[in-house]
Amino acid sequence: MKTLALETSAKSVSVAVTENGTLLAQAYQDRGLTHSVTLMPLLDGMLKTAGLTLDDMDIIAVAQGPGSFTGIRIGVSAAKGLAWAKALPCCGVSTLEAMAYGVTDFEGVVVGAMDARRQQVYNALFRTENGCVTRLCADRAVAMELVAEELAAMPEPKLIVGDGAVLLYDFLQKAGIGCRLASPLHRQQSGCGAGGGASCRAGADVFRPGIAAGVSAAEPGGARTAGQGAVPDGGVKRIPLKFHIHGG
C-alpha cells in the first residue's frame, strides 16, 4: 500500500511517500515560508523526481495536529482535495504519534513535546519496542510538571521528540529526570512519520474512497477539538481528525 503523507502542522513542511511502512521518497523544507506557498510545489517536485504520480497512491495521510491552526488547515485542505480528486481514502494521523513512528529504532518511552506556551507542552507518551509503537496516553496540552511526574515513575530509557523537545528536556534535566534528545534529523515533524502512522492504522480503520475530515469547526487559540469527518450515507465508519491547535 503506497501512502502519500503531508505534514504542515509546525514551522517545517514535509511530504513523503511510503509503502507498507518503507520510505520511498521524501521532501522537507524549514525556511519559515508559508505552507500555502511551499506545500504543493514541494509535493509536485518529489513525485516527479521519484517517477510517481497520484495515480500510484492508495491512501492520503495528513498530520492532524497538535500544531499551528493555519498549518493544519492548509495540510488537511490539501489532503482533502487530493483525496476527492482521485477518489482515494484519507487518513488523519496525530502529529505527536507520527513523530514516534519516526524513531521506532529506539527502545523505550518516546516523549512527544510541542511548545504550547505558558510552561505547557502538547504532549503524548509512546512505548517503542521491536519497531512497534504503543500509545500510553492521549494527546494533551499539559504542564511540564505533570509530564515530569509521570516520567519519574517510568524506568525505561526516554527519548524526547518535537519542536518543544529542547524546552521539555531542559525542564526535565533540572528536575533530575534522565532522558535524551532525539537527533535534530529525527526531532522535527515529518511526512515520513505520518506515512508510517497511516500504514499502521490501515488494518484497523475502515477507509472509503473520498472520505476526508472537515476543518470547519476548528478555531484558533488554546487547545481545541475540531469536528469529525463524515460521509452522508449511513453505516460508514467516520475517520476522526481531532485538532489541538494554537494560533500561528
Secondary structure, DSSP 8 states (H G I E B T S, - for coil): -EEEEEE-SSSSEEEEEEETTEEEEEEEE-SS--HHHHHHHHHHHHHHHHT--GGG-SEEEEE--SEEHHHHHHHHHHHHHHHHHHT--EEEE-HHHHHHHTTTTS-EEEEEEEEEETTEEEEEEEEEETTEEEE-S--EEEEHHHHHHHHHT--S-EEEESTTHHHHHHHHHHTT---EE--HHHHS--HHHHHHHHHHHTTTS---TT-----TT--SSSS--------SSTT---------EE--
